[in-house]
Each structure stands twice: as C-alpha cells, then as structure tokens.
Amino acid sequence: MDRLLVLTAQVAIAHGHRIEVTEQVDPLTDEPVVLALVDLDTGVRYRRAEEPSGDVSRWIGRVLECTVTIGGPRAHTTLLVDPIGPGATGAKRALRGADAAADAAKAEADRWSGADRPPVEEPERFW
C-alpha cells in the first residue's frame, strides 16, 4: 500500500530512490508524523530541528512521485512512497484500514441479505 507523505519543507528526492523514514505517532491525532528522511541512494539526510522523544519507527520505501511546492508560507513537499519493508506505524494504519473495510463489508452484507426484513414464512406443504 503506497504511502503519501506531506512535509512542510522543500525536499527534492528523485523518482526511484530508496529512502528511510523515521516516524512517531502523534498522541493527539494518532497519525504518524515524519521526523527524519534519509535518501539512501545519495546519503542526504533531512530531519526536524527538534529532537524526537518517545517511541519511533523506521521503514524503508521507494519514491514513486515527488512534488515540491515552492514560494510563500505554504511551501511543502509531497512524496508518494512504496514501502519496501514493514513498519510499526504502517501496520497500525493497515489494521485500521482493514477494520474499516470489514465494517463496510458487514454493512453491505446486512443491506443485501435482508437482515432488516422479517423472514418470509414458508407455505404449508401438502404430501
């Protein structure tokens, strides 16, 4: 499952490069926050100014797309990354997505199976 990373920095990483992503789960939103990126093909490191505290997870991926928006206060980078190895926050996100898919499938099954309607009574049989 591809991951979309949005960074509030101008980070240009070429298509196909392998990167190591260091993330930490934000306790307020329960979403992963990127703390550092390492371009494994060039050796360039990008990291936040503040030091991380608490549990962090690392995973490796390959860059599929990189879009750098320049100028103004809304300058940012959007990276579409194909994860190569499993990561802790990636697993949490996948499980959350699987739970949502299971709930949607149950709702659809209930809708189509007629669970909300009373069962049809069978006619009396004569032998």
C-alpha positions as CSV (number, residue, x, y, z in Angstrom):
1,M,0.0,0.0,0.0
2,D,1.6,3.3,-1.1
3,R,2.1,6.0,1.5
4,L,1.6,9.7,0.9
5,L,4.0,11.8,2.9
6,V,3.4,15.6,3.2
7,L,6.4,17.5,4.6
8,T,6.4,21.2,5.5
9,A,9.9,21.6,3.9
10,Q,11.3,21.6,0.4
11,V,12.8,18.2,0.0
12,A,13.6,17.0,-3.6
13,I,14.1,13.3,-3.9
14,A,14.4,11.7,-7.3
15,H,11.9,9.0,-8.5
16,G,13.1,5.5,-7.7
17,H,15.4,6.5,-4.9
18,R,15.2,4.4,-1.7
19,I,14.5,6.4,1.5
20,E,14.5,5.5,5.2
21,V,11.6,7.2,7.0
22,T,11.6,7.8,10.8
23,E,8.2,8.4,12.2
24,Q,6.5,8.9,15.5
25,V,2.8,8.6,16.3
26,D,1.2,11.9,17.4
27,P,-0.7,11.1,20.6
28,L,-3.4,13.7,19.9
29,T,-4.3,12.6,16.3
30,D,-3.0,9.0,16.4
31,E,-1.4,9.7,13.0
32,P,2.3,9.2,12.1
33,V,4.5,12.3,11.9
34,V,7.7,12.2,9.8
35,L,10.7,13.1,12.0
36,A,13.5,12.3,9.5
37,L,14.2,11.1,6.0
38,V,17.4,9.6,4.6
39,D,17.9,9.3,0.9
40,L,19.8,6.0,0.9
41,D,21.0,6.4,-2.7
42,T,22.6,9.8,-2.2
43,G,23.2,9.8,1.6
44,V,21.4,13.1,2.1
45,R,19.7,13.4,5.5
46,Y,16.6,15.6,6.2
47,R,15.4,15.9,9.8
48,R,13.4,18.2,12.1
49,A,15.2,20.7,14.2
50,E,13.7,19.4,17.5
51,E,14.9,16.1,19.0
52,P,12.4,13.2,19.0
53,S,11.2,11.9,22.3
54,G,9.4,8.6,22.8
55,D,9.0,5.6,20.6
56,V,9.9,6.0,16.9
57,S,9.6,3.6,14.0
58,R,11.7,3.3,10.9
59,W,10.8,1.9,7.5
60,I,12.3,1.9,4.0
61,G,10.5,2.7,0.8
62,R,11.0,3.7,-2.8
63,V,9.9,7.1,-4.1
64,L,7.2,6.9,-6.8
65,E,6.5,10.6,-7.1
66,C,7.9,13.8,-5.6
67,T,6.2,17.2,-5.9
68,V,7.8,20.3,-4.4
69,T,5.6,23.4,-4.0
70,I,7.8,26.4,-3.8
71,G,7.3,30.0,-2.6
72,G,5.2,31.5,0.1
73,P,4.2,30.3,3.5
74,R,2.5,27.2,2.0
75,A,5.7,25.7,0.6
76,H,5.8,21.9,1.1
77,T,6.8,18.6,-0.5
78,T,4.5,15.7,-1.3
79,L,6.1,12.3,-1.6
80,L,4.4,9.1,-2.8
81,V,6.4,6.2,-1.4
82,D,6.1,2.5,-1.9
83,P,7.1,0.8,1.4
84,I,9.6,-2.0,0.9
85,G,9.7,-3.3,4.4
86,P,7.1,-3.3,7.2
87,G,7.0,-0.5,9.7
88,A,5.1,-0.2,13.0
89,T,3.0,2.7,12.0
90,G,2.4,1.2,8.6
91,A,1.0,-1.9,10.3
92,K,-1.3,0.2,12.6
93,R,-2.6,2.1,9.5
94,A,-3.2,-1.1,7.6
95,L,-5.1,-2.7,10.6
96,R,-7.2,0.5,10.9
97,G,-8.0,0.3,7.2
98,A,-8.8,-3.4,7.4
99,D,-11.2,-2.8,10.3
100,A,-12.9,-0.1,8.3
101,A,-13.2,-2.4,5.3
102,A,-14.6,-5.2,7.5
103,D,-17.2,-2.9,8.9
104,A,-18.2,-1.7,5.4
105,A,-18.4,-5.3,4.2
106,K,-20.7,-6.2,7.1
107,A,-22.9,-3.2,6.5
108,E,-23.2,-4.1,2.8
109,A,-23.9,-7.8,3.6
110,D,-26.6,-6.7,6.0
111,R,-28.1,-4.4,3.4
112,W,-28.2,-7.1,0.7
113,S,-29.0,-10.1,2.8
114,G,-32.3,-8.7,4.0
115,A,-31.3,-8.8,7.7
116,D,-33.5,-5.8,8.3
117,R,-36.7,-7.5,6.9
118,P,-38.6,-10.3,8.6
119,P,-38.1,-13.7,7.1
120,V,-40.6,-14.9,4.6
121,E,-42.8,-17.7,6.0
122,E,-42.7,-20.9,4.1
123,P,-46.1,-22.1,2.7
124,E,-47.6,-25.2,4.3
125,R,-46.7,-28.4,2.4
126,F,-49.2,-31.0,1.3
127,W,-47.9,-34.5,0.7
